[in-house]
């Protein structure tokens, strides 16, 4: 009487392919979980810093990195003659600018981001008006890094004779200092939403999509690993008669 039994005899190349695929799927799932935790921590830090009292500033660049999102109050004067319109800032599908205004404090300046303005559909129509008074004032906002591109490419140096305000694309603090003519701190101050002389300001950390989407992606990648395991077993587990 013949009997049948199950035998598991996958080819070596099939096993290698399965292991490589599973390692990839599990690694991507773990990476998505890590990104979820990073964004949760960023949002939590933003909320916690917002509840703190404003510190007196300015602070050093090193302290600014440690105090990201903290509220800071700086006394100075706006330099309305040397403002920058940070180009290619899109909100709700519409292109526009962040308005960066130097706040002079002694011989140096802190860049105050006064908010977002929409750009004209006609690029030749000129820049929107951004003038602001230059009297002494206290300015309060949140410490944040200067906006930066994902990949910084070499660009032609700006025309030193160009008129102000200047439309620039992700300048560094050093580049701005060279154009303006005095030192500029390597961070920006996100102007408080209730402060005067600002534009559209509903500040949030630049996290792109929310943490829960990363969780959904992680579940998807782990599901691929599970599916690969099931397929690997079904293809290589065969019944043999003895």
Buried (B, 14 or more C-beta within 10 A) or exposed (E): EEEEEEEEEBEEEEEEBBEEBBEBBBEBBEBBBEBBEEBBEBBEBBEEBEEEEBBEBBBEEEBBEEBBBBBBBBBBBBBBEBBBBBBBBEEEEEBBBBBBBBBBBEEBBBBBBBBBBBBEEEEEEEBBEBEBEEEEBEBBBBBBEBBEEEEEEEEEEBEEEEEBBBBBEBBEBEBBBBBBEBBBBBBBBBBBEEBEBBBBBEBEBEBEEEBEBBBEBBEEBBEBBEEBBEEBEEEBEEEEEE
